[in-house]
Amino acid sequence: MIALVLPERVPWETTVREGLGPHRVFRFPDLTRLTSRLPAERRIPARLAQRRAVDRLAARWLPGDTTGLVAPSLAAHHLFDEARRRGLPRVLVEDLVDLAGLHADLDAAADRHPEPFLRNYRSPERWVARQQDERGLATSLRVQGRFAQDRRGGEPLFPPDPRGPVRALPSRFHARLAGPAMGRTGLYEALAALEALPEMTLGIRPLPETPASVLAHPRVFTDDRPHDVVLAPSWVEAYPPEVRQAGVSGVPVVGTRRALGWVDGREHAPGDVVALVAALRAGGS
């Protein structure tokens, strides 16, 4: 019987469970709604702390008839150590970004933007080390997104999204920013593209931290009106839901490699507004 550890609600649960065969689930109470109300600088540390708690509990809970383990990032250290002691196979689902690489990307983004989250949030070094230890304890690695696969190796978590025919952009078009409206998702690069392209309007998913000046922009909208292209100029956001949805609907995507994940799109380097605008002028395909 394979044990699947789920410390929180995760988007890959159905995909993984369909391929496991007989299994049991160790599930922690879902605190996503509670942590989503915290300030940005506390939200992610709270969720990672939840994962560490699940790791310790699951290691103690592991039944004697367990034949294999599947667990996500930062919820596998003690669990995999116990499974190794028993000689069990251990699959690490690395669904979080590489923390060491994330720090480098946050530094690069913070050089461009004043957003406090980018300056203030850094994972403790013990978390970075813990992530490295989990890789050493795992017998196989599954990663989410092409960026992660190229950077860290491992088998893909999801197959490539089936795409329909990509639609060309009309003469006046509505773009949707992938991820919440924050500097780390490329909000300011998207706004720079908006200023360069008078024929464009921009849809965003606002947060309490989203600047009022952005919400007041005459060509920025917060509703869910249909969009012609998805912008994913993210510095650190990996494979946001708007990109995944575009991958199965034929909507063109323009974004950074980290954000594109398994979706084919026009790629540009983080912070490269010139390339972003050029891709949009070329039709996004």
MIDOSE-1310 file (N, C-alpha, C; in nm, 2 decimals, decimal comma, always signed):
residues 285
mial	+0,08/-0,12/+0,00/+0,00/+0,00/+0,00/+0,09/+0,12/+0,00; +0,07/+0,21/-0,10/+0,15/+0,33/-0,11/+0,09/+0,44/-0,03; +0,17/+0,52/+0,04/+0,12/+0,63/+0,13/+0,15/+0,76/+0,05; +0,05/+0,84/+0,04/+0,06/+0,97/-0,03/+0,03/+1,08/+0,08
vlpe	+0,13/+1,16/+0,10/+0,12/+1,27/+0,20/+0,08/+1,40/+0,13; -0,03/+1,46/+0,18/-0,08/+1,58/+0,13/-0,10/+1,68/+0,24; +0,00/+1,77/+0,26/-0,01/+1,87/+0,37/-0,11/+1,98/+0,35; -0,16/+2,00/+0,23/-0,25/+2,10/+0,20/-0,32/+2,07/+0,07
rvpw	-0,42/+2,15/+0,03/-0,48/+2,13/-0,10/-0,37/+2,16/-0,21; -0,35/+2,06/-0,30/-0,25/+2,08/-0,40/-0,31/+2,05/-0,54; -0,27/+2,13/-0,64/-0,33/+2,11/-0,78/-0,30/+1,98/-0,84; -0,19/+1,91/-0,80/-0,15/+1,79/-0,87/-0,21/+1,67/-0,81
ettv	-0,29/+1,68/-0,71/-0,34/+1,56/-0,64/-0,40/+1,46/-0,73; -0,50/+1,50/-0,81/-0,57/+1,41/-0,90/-0,48/+1,34/-0,99; -0,39/+1,41/-1,05/-0,29/+1,36/-1,15/-0,21/+1,25/-1,09; -0,16/+1,27/-0,97/-0,07/+1,17/-0,90/-0,15/+1,05/-0,85
regl	-0,27/+1,08/-0,80/-0,34/+0,96/-0,74/-0,39/+0,87/-0,85; -0,42/+0,92/-0,97/-0,46/+0,83/-1,08/-0,35/+0,73/-1,12; -0,23/+0,77/-1,10/-0,12/+0,68/-1,14/-0,06/+0,59/-1,03; -0,12/+0,60/-0,91/-0,06/+0,53/-0,80/-0,10/+0,39/-0,78
gphr	-0,22/+0,35/-0,82/-0,28/+0,22/-0,78/-0,32/+0,23/-0,64; -0,33/+0,11/-0,57/-0,38/+0,11/-0,43/-0,29/+0,21/-0,34; -0,36/+0,29/-0,27/-0,29/+0,39/-0,19/-0,38/+0,44/-0,07; -0,31/+0,49/+0,02/-0,38/+0,56/+0,13/-0,32/+0,71/+0,14
vfrf	-0,40/+0,80/+0,19/-0,37/+0,94/+0,20/-0,35/+0,98/+0,34; -0,24/+1,05/+0,37/-0,23/+1,12/+0,49/-0,25/+1,27/+0,46; -0,36/+1,32/+0,51/-0,40/+1,46/+0,48/-0,41/+1,54/+0,61; -0,34/+1,65/+0,60/-0,35/+1,75/+0,71/-0,47/+1,84/+0,69
pdlt	-0,53/+1,89/+0,80/-0,64/+1,98/+0,79/-0,60/+2,10/+0,70; -0,69/+2,14/+0,60/-0,66/+2,24/+0,50/-0,67/+2,38/+0,57; -0,55/+2,44/+0,58/-0,54/+2,58/+0,63/-0,52/+2,68/+0,53; -0,55/+2,65/+0,40/-0,52/+2,74/+0,29/-0,60/+2,87/+0,31
rlts	-0,73/+2,87/+0,34/-0,80/+2,99/+0,36/-0,75/+3,07/+0,47; -0,71/+3,01/+0,58/-0,66/+3,08/+0,69/-0,53/+3,15/+0,66; -0,44/+3,08/+0,60/-0,31/+3,14/+0,56/-0,32/+3,25/+0,45; -0,42/+3,24/+0,37/-0,44/+3,33/+0,26/-0,48/+3,47/+0,31
rlpa	-0,52/+3,48/+0,44/-0,56/+3,61/+0,50/-0,44/+3,68/+0,56; -0,33/+3,61/+0,57/-0,21/+3,67/+0,63/-0,14/+3,76/+0,53; -0,06/+3,86/+0,59/+0,02/+3,95/+0,50/+0,11/+3,86/+0,41; +0,15/+3,91/+0,30/+0,23/+3,84/+0,20/+0,36/+3,78/+0,26
erri	+0,42/+3,87/+0,35/+0,55/+3,82/+0,40/+0,53/+3,71/+0,50; +0,41/+3,69/+0,55/+0,39/+3,58/+0,65/+0,32/+3,46/+0,59; +0,26/+3,48/+0,47/+0,17/+3,37/+0,41/+0,25/+3,25/+0,37; +0,36/+3,27/+0,30/+0,44/+3,15/+0,26/+0,51/+3,08/+0,37
parl	+0,58/+3,16/+0,46/+0,64/+3,09/+0,58/+0,54/+3,01/+0,66; +0,41/+3,06/+0,67/+0,31/+2,98/+0,74/+0,28/+2,85/+0,67; +0,27/+2,85/+0,54/+0,24/+2,73/+0,47/+0,36/+2,63/+0,47; +0,48/+2,68/+0,47/+0,59/+2,59/+0,48/+0,61/+2,53/+0,62
aqrr	+0,57/+2,61/+0,72/+0,57/+2,56/+0,85/+0,47/+2,44/+0,86; +0,35/+2,46/+0,80/+0,25/+2,35/+0,80/+0,31/+2,22/+0,73; +0,39/+2,24/+0,63/+0,45/+2,12/+0,56/+0,55/+2,05/+0,65; +0,62/+2,13/+0,73/+0,72/+2,07/+0,82/+0,65/+1,99/+0,93
avdr	+0,54/+2,05/+0,98/+0,46/+1,98/+1,08/+0,41/+1,85/+1,03; +0,36/+1,85/+0,90/+0,30/+1,73/+0,84/+0,41/+1,62/+0,83; +0,53/+1,66/+0,79/+0,64/+1,57/+0,78/+0,67/+1,49/+0,90; +0,67/+1,56/+1,02/+0,70/+1,50/+1,14/+0,59/+1,40/+1,18
laar	+0,46/+1,45/+1,16/+0,35/+1,36/+1,20/+0,34/+1,24/+1,11; +0,36/+1,26/+0,98/+0,35/+1,14/+0,89/+0,46/+1,04/+0,92; +0,58/+1,08/+0,96/+0,69/+0,99/+0,99/+0,65/+0,90/+1,11; +0,58/+0,96/+1,20/+0,53/+0,88/+1,32/+0,41/+0,79/+1,28
wlpg	+0,33/+0,83/+1,18/+0,21/+0,76/+1,15/+0,23/+0,65/+1,06; +0,34/+0,64/+0,99/+0,37/+0,55/+0,88/+0,34/+0,40/+0,91; +0,23/+0,34/+0,86/+0,19/+0,21/+0,89/+0,29/+0,10/+0,85; +0,29/-0,01/+0,91/+0,39/-0,12/+0,89/+0,37/-0,18/+0,75
dttg	+0,25/-0,17/+0,69/+0,23/-0,24/+0,56/+0,25/-0,14/+0,44; +0,31/-0,02/+0,47/+0,35/+0,07/+0,36/+0,45/+0,01/+0,27; +0,43/+0,03/+0,14/+0,52/-0,03/+0,04/+0,60/+0,08/-0,04; +0,55/+0,21/-0,02/+0,62/+0,32/-0,09/+0,56/+0,45/-0,04
lvap	+0,64/+0,56/-0,06/+0,60/+0,69/-0,02/+0,60/+0,79/-0,13; +0,50/+0,88/-0,13/+0,50/+0,99/-0,22/+0,47/+1,12/-0,14; +0,56/+1,22/-0,14/+0,54/+1,33/-0,06/+0,60/+1,46/-0,13; +0,54/+1,58/-0,10/+0,59/+1,70/-0,17/+0,70/+1,77/-0,10
slaa	+0,75/+1,87/-0,16/+0,87/+1,95/-0,11/+0,84/+2,00/+0,03; +0,94/+1,99/+0,12/+0,95/+2,04/+0,25/+0,84/+1,96/+0,34; +0,80/+1,85/+0,30/+0,71/+1,76/+0,38/+0,76/+1,62/+0,37; +0,89/+1,60/+0,34/+0,94/+1,47/+0,32/+1,07/+1,43/+0,40
hhlf	+1,13/+1,52/+0,47/+1,26/+1,50/+0,53/+1,25/+1,39/+0,63; +1,18/+1,40/+0,74/+1,17/+1,30/+0,84/+1,10/+1,17/+0,78; +1,00/+1,20/+0,70/+0,92/+1,08/+0,64/+1,01/+1,00/+0,56; +1,09/+1,06/+0,47/+1,18/+0,98/+0,38/+1,29/+0,91/+0,46
dear	+1,34/+0,98/+0,57/+1,44/+0,92/+0,65/+1,39/+0,79/+0,71; +1,27/+0,79/+0,76/+1,21/+0,67/+0,82/+1,18/+0,57/+0,71; +1,14/+0,61/+0,59/+1,11/+0,52/+0,48/+1,24/+0,45/+0,43; +1,35/+0,53/+0,43/+1,48/+0,48/+0,39/+1,53/+0,37/+0,49
rrgl	+1,50/+0,40/+0,62/+1,54/+0,30/+0,72/+1,47/+0,17/+0,70; +1,34/+0,17/+0,64/+1,27/+0,05/+0,62/+1,29/+0,00/+0,48; +1,37/+0,07/+0,40/+1,40/+0,02/+0,26/+1,29/+0,04/+0,16; +1,21/+0,14/+0,18/+1,10/+0,17/+0,09/+1,13/+0,27/-0,02
prvl	+1,07/+0,25/-0,14/+1,09/+0,36/-0,24/+1,03/+0,49/-0,20; +1,09/+0,60/-0,24/+1,05/+0,73/-0,20/+1,04/+0,83/-0,32; +0,92/+0,87/-0,35/+0,90/+0,97/-0,46/+0,88/+1,11/-0,41; +0,97/+1,20/-0,45/+0,95/+1,34/-0,41/+0,89/+1,41/-0,52
vedl	+0,77/+1,47/-0,49/+0,70/+1,56/-0,58/+0,75/+1,70/-0,55; +0,84/+1,75/-0,63/+0,90/+1,89/-0,60/+0,81/+1,99/-0,66; +0,70/+2,03/-0,59/+0,60/+2,12/-0,64/+0,63/+2,26/-0,60; +0,73/+2,29/-0,52/+0,78/+2,42/-0,49/+0,90/+2,46/-0,57
vdla	+0,92/+2,58/-0,59/+1,04/+2,62/-0,66/+1,17/+2,59/-0,58; +1,28/+2,58/-0,65/+1,40/+2,56/-0,58/+1,43/+2,68/-0,50; +1,45/+2,67/-0,37/+1,46/+2,79/-0,28/+1,59/+2,87/-0,31; +1,70/+2,80/-0,33/+1,82/+2,87/-0,36/+1,80/+2,95/-0,49
glha	+1,74/+2,89/-0,59/+1,72/+2,96/-0,72/+1,62/+3,08/-0,70; +1,52/+3,05/-0,61/+1,42/+3,15/-0,58/+1,48/+3,28/-0,52; +1,58/+3,26/-0,43/+1,65/+3,37/-0,37/+1,72/+3,45/-0,47; +1,78/+3,39/-0,57/+1,85/+3,46/-0,68/+1,75/+3,54/-0,76
dlda	+1,63/+3,48/-0,79/+1,53/+3,55/-0,87/+1,47/+3,67/-0,79; +1,45/+3,65/-0,66/+1,40/+3,75/-0,58/+1,49/+3,87/-0,58; +1,62/+3,84/-0,57/+1,72/+3,95/-0,57/+1,72/+4,03/-0,70; +1,71/+3,95/-0,81/+1,70/+4,02/-0,94/+1,58/+4,11/-0,95
aadr	+1,46/+4,05/-0,90/+1,34/+4,13/-0,91/+1,35/+4,25/-0,82; +1,40/+4,24/-0,70/+1,41/+4,35/-0,60/+1,50/+4,46/-0,65; +1,60/+4,43/-0,74/+1,68/+4,53/-0,80/+1,59/+4,62/-0,89; +1,48/+4,57/-0,94/+1,40/+4,65/-1,03/+1,28/+4,71/-0,96
hpep	+1,23/+4,65/-0,86/+1,10/+4,69/-0,80/+1,11/+4,72/-0,65; +1,03/+4,81/-0,59/+1,04/+4,84/-0,45/+0,95/+4,75/-0,36; +0,89/+4,65/-0,42/+0,79/+4,57/-0,35/+0,85/+4,51/-0,22; +0,80/+4,54/-0,10/+0,86/+4,49/+0,02/+0,87/+4,34/+0,03
flrn	+0,78/+4,26/-0,03/+0,79/+4,12/-0,03/+0,92/+4,07/-0,09; +0,96/+4,13/-0,20/+1,08/+4,09/-0,27/+1,21/+4,12/-0,18; +1,20/+4,23/-0,11/+1,32/+4,26/-0,02/+1,32/+4,18/+0,11; +1,21/+4,16/+0,16/+1,20/+4,11/+0,30/+1,19/+3,95/+0,31
yrsp	+1,13/+3,89/+0,22/+1,11/+3,74/+0,23/+1,23/+3,67/+0,18; +1,29/+3,59/+0,27/+1,39/+3,49/+0,23/+1,37/+3,37/+0,31; +1,38/+3,26/+0,25/+1,37/+3,13/+0,33/+1,49/+3,12/+0,42; +1,47/+3,07/+0,54/+1,59/+3,05/+0,62/+1,68/+2,94/+0,56
erwv	+1,81/+2,95/+0,58/+1,90/+2,86/+0,52/+1,88/+2,72/+0,56; +1,82/+2,70/+0,67/+1,79/+2,56/+0,71/+1,68/+2,50/+0,62; +1,59/+2,58/+0,56/+1,49/+2,54/+0,47/+1,55/+2,50/+0,34; +1,65/+2,58/+0,30/+1,72/+2,56/+0,17/+1,79/+2,42/+0,18
arqq	+1,86/+2,40/+0,30/+1,93/+2,28/+0,32/+1,84/+2,16/+0,33; +1,72/+2,18/+0,39/+1,62/+2,08/+0,40/+1,58/+2,03/+0,26; +1,56/+2,12/+0,17/+1,51/+2,09/+0,04/+1,62/+2,01/-0,03; +1,75/+2,04/-0,01/+1,86/+1,97/-0,07/+1,86/+1,83/-0,01
derg	+1,84/+1,82/+0,12/+1,84/+1,69/+0,18/+1,73/+1,59/+0,13; +1,61/+1,65/+0,11/+1,50/+1,57/+0,06/+1,54/+1,51/-0,08; +1,61/+1,58/-0,16/+1,65/+1,53/-0,29/+1,74/+1,41/-0,27; +1,83/+1,42/-0,17/+1,92/+1,31/-0,15/+1,86/+1,19/-0,09
lats	+1,74/+1,21/-0,02/+1,67/+1,10/+0,05/+1,58/+1,03/-0,05; +1,53/+1,10/-0,16/+1,44/+1,05/-0,25/+1,50/+0,94/-0,34; +1,42/+0,84/-0,38/+1,47/+0,75/-0,48/+1,43/+0,79/-0,62; +1,33/+0,88/-0,64/+1,29/+0,94/-0,77/+1,23/+1,07/-0,74
lrvq	+1,24/+1,16/-0,85/+1,19/+1,29/-0,84/+1,09/+1,33/-0,95; +0,98/+1,39/-0,91/+0,89/+1,44/-1,00/+0,88/+1,59/-0,99; +0,88/+1,66/-1,10/+0,89/+1,81/-1,09/+0,78/+1,87/-1,18; +0,73/+1,99/-1,14/+0,62/+2,05/-1,20/+0,68/+2,16/-1,30
grfa	+0,66/+2,14/-1,43/+0,69/+2,24/-1,52/+0,83/+2,22/-1,59; +0,84/+2,26/-1,71/+0,96/+2,24/-1,79/+1,08/+2,31/-1,73; +1,05/+2,43/-1,67/+1,16/+2,50/-1,61/+1,23/+2,42/-1,50; +1,15/+2,36/-1,41/+1,20/+2,28/-1,31/+1,27/+2,16/-1,36
qdrr	+1,21/+2,10/-1,46/+1,27/+1,98/-1,51/+1,41/+2,00/-1,57; +1,42/+2,11/-1,64/+1,55/+2,15/-1,70/+1,65/+2,19/-1,59; +1,61/+2,26/-1,49/+1,70/+2,31/-1,38/+1,74/+2,20/-1,28; +1,64/+2,11/-1,25/+1,67/+2,02/-1,14/+1,66/+1,87/-1,18
ggep	+1,63/+1,84/-1,31/+1,61/+1,70/-1,35/+1,48/+1,64/-1,30; +1,47/+1,51/-1,32/+1,35/+1,45/-1,27/+1,25/+1,43/-1,38; +1,15/+1,34/-1,35/+1,04/+1,31/-1,45/+0,94/+1,42/-1,44; +0,87/+1,45/-1,55/+0,76/+1,55/-1,54/+0,64/+1,51/-1,46
lfpp	+0,59/+1,60/-1,38/+0,47/+1,58/-1,31/+0,34/+1,57/-1,39; +0,34/+1,66/-1,49/+0,23/+1,67/-1,58/+0,28/+1,64/-1,73; +0,20/+1,58/-1,81/+0,23/+1,57/-1,95/+0,21/+1,71/-2,02; +0,26/+1,73/-2,14/+0,24/+1,85/-2,21/+0,09/+1,87/-2,23
dprg	+0,04/+2,00/-2,21/-0,10/+2,03/-2,23/-0,14/+2,02/-2,38; -0,25/+1,95/-2,41/-0,30/+1,95/-2,55/-0,34/+2,09/-2,59; -0,30/+2,14/-2,70/-0,33/+2,28/-2,74/-0,42/+2,27/-2,87; -0,52/+2,36/-2,87/-0,59/+2,38/-2,99/-0,51/+2,48/-3,08
pvra	-0,57/+2,52/-3,19/-0,51/+2,62/-3,27/-0,49/+2,75/-3,20; -0,38/+2,82/-3,21/-0,35/+2,94/-3,14/-0,42/+3,05/-3,22; -0,50/+3,14/-3,15/-0,57/+3,25/-3,21/-0,47/+3,37/-3,22; -0,48/+3,43/-3,34/-0,40/+3,56/-3,36/-0,47/+3,67/-3,28
lpsr	-0,39/+3,77/-3,24/-0,44/+3,88/-3,17/-0,51/+3,98/-3,26; -0,63/+4,03/-3,22/-0,70/+4,13/-3,29/-0,62/+4,27/-3,29; -0,67/+4,36/-3,36/-0,61/+4,49/-3,37/-0,61/+4,56/-3,23; -0,72/+4,54/-3,16/-0,73/+4,59/-3,02/-0,75/+4,46/-2,94
fhar	-0,67/+4,45/-2,83/-0,68/+4,32/-2,76/-0,67/+4,34/-2,61; -0,73/+4,24/-2,54/-0,73/+4,24/-2,39/-0,63/+4,13/-2,34; -0,54/+4,17/-2,26/-0,44/+4,07/-2,21/-0,47/+4,04/-2,06; -0,44/+3,92/-2,02/-0,46/+3,88/-1,88/-0,33/+3,85/-1,81
lagp	-0,30/+3,92/-1,70/-0,18/+3,89/-1,62/-0,19/+3,76/-1,55; -0,10/+3,67/-1,57/-0,10/+3,54/-1,50/-0,05/+3,56/-1,36; -0,12/+3,50/-1,26/-0,09/+3,52/-1,12/-0,14/+3,64/-1,06; -0,13/+3,66/-0,93/-0,18/+3,78/-0,86/-0,10/+3,90/-0,91
amgr	-0,16/+4,02/-0,89/-0,10/+4,14/-0,94/+0,00/+4,19/-0,84; +0,13/+4,14/-0,86/+0,24/+4,18/-0,77/+0,36/+4,19/-0,85; +0,47/+4,25/-0,80/+0,59/+4,27/-0,87/+0,65/+4,14/-0,91; +0,64/+4,04/-0,82/+0,71/+3,91/-0,85/+0,65/+3,84/-0,97
tgly	+0,52/+3,87/-1,00/+0,46/+3,81/-1,11/+0,47/+3,89/-1,24; +0,55/+3,99/-1,24/+0,57/+4,07/-1,36/+0,47/+4,18/-1,38; +0,40/+4,22/-1,27/+0,30/+4,33/-1,29/+0,36/+4,45/-1,35; +0,47/+4,50/-1,31/+0,53/+4,63/-1,36/+0,58/+4,61/-1,50
eala	+0,62/+4,50/-1,54/+0,66/+4,48/-1,68/+0,53/+4,48/-1,77; +0,42/+4,42/-1,72/+0,30/+4,42/-1,79/+0,24/+4,56/-1,81; +0,26/+4,64/-1,70/+0,22/+4,78/-1,71/+0,30/+4,86/-1,81; +0,43/+4,83/-1,81/+0,52/+4,90/-1,91/+0,47/+4,86/-2,05
alea	+0,44/+4,74/-2,07/+0,39/+4,70/-2,20/+0,26/+4,77/-2,24; +0,17/+4,78/-2,13/+0,05/+4,85/-2,15/+0,07/+5,00/-2,20; +0,17/+5,06/-2,14/+0,20/+5,20/-2,19/+0,25/+5,20/-2,33; +0,32/+5,10/-2,37/+0,38/+5,10/-2,50/+0,28/+5,06/-2,61
lpem	+0,17/+5,00/-2,57/+0,07/+4,95/-2,66/-0,06/+5,01/-2,63; -0,10/+5,12/-2,70/-0,23/+5,18/-2,67/-0,35/+5,10/-2,71; -0,32/+5,00/-2,80/-0,43/+4,91/-2,84/-0,46/+4,80/-2,74; -0,39/+4,80/-2,63/-0,41/+4,69/-2,53/-0,48/+4,73/-2,40
tlgi	-0,56/+4,64/-2,35/-0,61/+4,66/-2,21/-0,56/+4,54/-2,13; -0,56/+4,55/-2,00/-0,50/+4,45/-1,91/-0,59/+4,41/-1,80; -0,61/+4,28/-1,78/-0,69/+4,23/-1,67/-0,59/+4,18/-1,57; -0,62/+4,20/-1,44/-0,54/+4,16/-1,33/-0,62/+4,09/-1,22
rplp	-0,56/+4,01/-1,14/-0,62/+3,96/-1,02/-0,56/+4,03/-0,90; -0,63/+4,13/-0,85/-0,57/+4,22/-0,74/-0,56/+4,15/-0,61; -0,47/+4,20/-0,53/-0,45/+4,16/-0,39/-0,46/+4,29/-0,31; -0,47/+4,27/-0,17/-0,47/+4,39/-0,09/-0,34/+4,47/-0,11
etpa	-0,23/+4,41/-0,15/-0,10/+4,48/-0,17/-0,09/+4,55/-0,30; -0,19/+4,52/-0,39/-0,18/+4,58/-0,53/-0,19/+4,73/-0,51; -0,10/+4,81/-0,57/-0,11/+4,96/-0,55/-0,24/+5,02/-0,61; -0,29/+5,12/-0,53/-0,41/+5,19/-0,58/-0,39/+5,25/-0,71
svla	-0,27/+5,30/-0,74/-0,25/+5,36/-0,87/-0,27/+5,27/-0,99; -0,24/+5,14/-0,96/-0,26/+5,04/-1,07/-0,41/+5,02/-1,09; -0,48/+5,00/-0,98/-0,63/+4,98/-0,99/-0,70/+5,10/-1,05; -0,64/+5,22/-1,04/-0,71/+5,34/-1,10/-0,67/+5,36/-1,25
hprv	-0,58/+5,28/-1,30/-0,54/+5,29/-1,44/-0,66/+5,27/-1,53; -0,69/+5,36/-1,63/-0,81/+5,35/-1,71/-0,81/+5,23/-1,80; -0,70/+5,17/-1,82/-0,70/+5,05/-1,91/-0,67/+4,92/-1,83; -0,68/+4,92/-1,70/-0,66/+4,81/-1,62/-0,80/+4,77/-1,56
ftdd	-0,83/+4,64/-1,57/-0,96/+4,59/-1,53/-0,94/+4,47/-1,43; -1,03/+4,45/-1,34/-1,02/+4,35/-1,24/-1,13/+4,24/-1,25; -1,21/+4,25/-1,36/-1,32/+4,15/-1,38/-1,26/+4,04/-1,46; -1,35/+3,94/-1,49/-1,30/+3,82/-1,56/-1,35/+3,82/-1,71
rphd	-1,34/+3,94/-1,77/-1,38/+3,95/-1,91/-1,29/+3,86/-2,00; -1,34/+3,81/-2,11/-1,26/+3,72/-2,20/-1,13/+3,80/-2,24; -1,02/+3,72/-2,25/-0,89/+3,78/-2,29/-0,84/+3,71/-2,42; -0,76/+3,79/-2,49/-0,70/+3,74/-2,61/-0,56/+3,68/-2,60
vvla	-0,49/+3,72/-2,49/-0,36/+3,67/-2,47/-0,33/+3,67/-2,32; -0,25/+3,58/-2,27/-0,20/+3,57/-2,13/-0,06/+3,62/-2,13; -0,04/+3,72/-2,04/+0,10/+3,77/-2,01/+0,15/+3,70/-1,88; +0,26/+3,64/-1,89/+0,32/+3,57/-1,78/+0,47/+3,61/-1,76
pswv	+0,49/+3,75/-1,74/+0,63/+3,79/-1,73/+0,69/+3,78/-1,59; +0,65/+3,66/-1,52/+0,69/+3,64/-1,38/+0,84/+3,63/-1,36; +0,88/+3,68/-1,24/+1,01/+3,66/-1,19/+1,02/+3,53/-1,12; +0,92/+3,50/-1,04/+0,93/+3,38/-0,95/+0,81/+3,29/-0,96
eayp	+0,70/+3,33/-1,01/+0,57/+3,25/-1,01/+0,58/+3,14/-1,12; +0,57/+3,02/-1,07/+0,59/+2,90/-1,16/+0,45/+2,85/-1,21; +0,43/+2,85/-1,34/+0,32/+2,79/-1,40/+0,18/+2,83/-1,34; +0,15/+2,95/-1,33/+0,03/+3,00/-1,27/-0,10/+2,95/-1,34
pevr	-0,21/+2,95/-1,28/-0,33/+2,88/-1,34/-0,37/+2,94/-1,47; -0,36/+3,07/-1,49/-0,39/+3,14/-1,61/-0,31/+3,08/-1,73; -0,19/+3,04/-1,71/-0,11/+2,98/-1,81/-0,16/+2,84/-1,84; -0,19/+2,76/-1,74/-0,24/+2,63/-1,76/-0,37/+2,63/-1,84
qagv	-0,46/+2,72/-1,80/-0,59/+2,73/-1,87/-0,57/+2,77/-2,02; -0,47/+2,86/-2,05/-0,44/+2,90/-2,18/-0,39/+2,78/-2,26; -0,32/+2,69/-2,20/-0,26/+2,58/-2,27/-0,36/+2,49/-2,33; -0,48/+2,48/-2,28/-0,59/+2,39/-2,33/-0,69/+2,47/-2,41
sgvp	-0,68/+2,60/-2,42/-0,79/+2,68/-2,49/-0,74/+2,75/-2,61; -0,61/+2,73/-2,65/-0,56/+2,80/-2,77/-0,53/+2,94/-2,75; -0,54/+3,00/-2,63/-0,50/+3,14/-2,61/-0,35/+3,15/-2,61; -0,29/+3,24/-2,69/-0,15/+3,26/-2,69/-0,10/+3,31/-2,55
vvgt	+0,03/+3,27/-2,52/+0,09/+3,30/-2,40/+0,23/+3,37/-2,43; +0,26/+3,47/-2,36/+0,39/+3,54/-2,37/+0,44/+3,54/-2,22; +0,56/+3,49/-2,20/+0,61/+3,49/-2,06/+0,75/+3,44/-2,05; +0,79/+3,44/-1,92/+0,93/+3,39/-1,89/+0,92/+3,24/-1,88
rral	+1,04/+3,18/-1,89/+1,05/+3,03/-1,89/+0,99/+2,97/-1,76; +1,02/+3,04/-1,65/+0,97/+2,98/-1,52/+0,81/+2,98/-1,53; +0,75/+3,08/-1,58/+0,60/+3,08/-1,58/+0,54/+2,99/-1,68; +0,60/+2,98/-1,80/+0,54/+2,90/-1,91/+0,52/+2,75/-1,87
gwvd	+0,60/+2,69/-1,79/+0,58/+2,56/-1,75/+0,58/+2,47/-1,88; +0,47/+2,39/-1,89/+0,45/+2,30/-2,00/+0,39/+2,36/-2,12; +0,34/+2,49/-2,11/+0,27/+2,55/-2,22/+0,37/+2,61/-2,32; +0,35/+2,59/-2,45/+0,44/+2,65/-2,55/+0,39/+2,79/-2,57
greh	+0,48/+2,88/-2,57/+0,45/+3,03/-2,58/+0,58/+3,10/-2,63; +0,56/+3,23/-2,64/+0,67/+3,31/-2,68/+0,75/+3,35/-2,55; +0,87/+3,31/-2,54/+0,95/+3,33/-2,42/+1,03/+3,45/-2,42; +1,04/+3,52/-2,31/+1,13/+3,63/-2,30/+1,20/+3,63/-2,16
apgd	+1,31/+3,69/-2,14/+1,38/+3,69/-2,02/+1,31/+3,78/-1,91; +1,32/+3,75/-1,78/+1,26/+3,83/-1,68/+1,30/+3,97/-1,69; +1,21/+4,07/-1,69/+1,24/+4,21/-1,69/+1,26/+4,26/-1,83; +1,25/+4,18/-1,94/+1,28/+4,23/-2,07/+1,15/+4,28/-2,13
vval	+1,11/+4,41/-2,11/+0,99/+4,46/-2,16/+0,99/+4,48/-2,31; +1,11/+4,51/-2,37/+1,12/+4,52/-2,51/+1,08/+4,39/-2,58; +1,13/+4,28/-2,53/+1,09/+4,15/-2,59/+0,95/+4,12/-2,57; +0,89/+4,16/-2,45/+0,75/+4,13/-2,42/+0,66/+4,21/-2,52
vaal	+0,70/+4,34/-2,54/+0,62/+4,42/-2,63/+0,63/+4,37/-2,78; +0,75/+4,33/-2,82/+0,77/+4,27/-2,95/+0,69/+4,15/-2,97; +0,68/+4,06/-2,87/+0,60/+3,94/-2,89/+0,46/+3,97/-2,90; +0,41/+4,07/-2,83/+0,27/+4,11/-2,85/+0,24/+4,17/-2,98
ragg	+0,33/+4,25/-3,03/+0,32/+4,31/-3,16/+0,32/+4,21/-3,27; +0,39/+4,10/-3,24/+0,40/+3,99/-3,34/+0,28/+3,90/-3,34; +0,19/+3,92/-3,24/+0,07/+3,84/-3,24/+0,06/+3,74/-3,13; +0,17/+3,73/-3,05/+0,17/+3,65/-2,93/+0,20/+3,50/-2,96
s	+0,21/+3,46/-3,09/+0,23/+3,32/-3,12/+0,37/+3,29/-3,16
